[in-house]
């Protein structure tokens, strides 16, 4: 069996199957906004990479706010 079928691409959905939206409609599992989740399949690879970068920033902010 080829490993290529099981490799995750950068632009695959960042969903971690831990969906829970906060008050700003940001998923606390993948840190995408609900609108980004709904529209994910329609985004170009470049748009997906931009959103993933935003998700990383949101996660850092979320983790920082938990320590305050």
ABEGO torsion letter per residue (X at the ends): XBAAAABBBAABBABAGBBBBBAAGBBAAAGBBAAAAAAAAABBAAAAAAAAAAAAAAAAAAAAAAAX
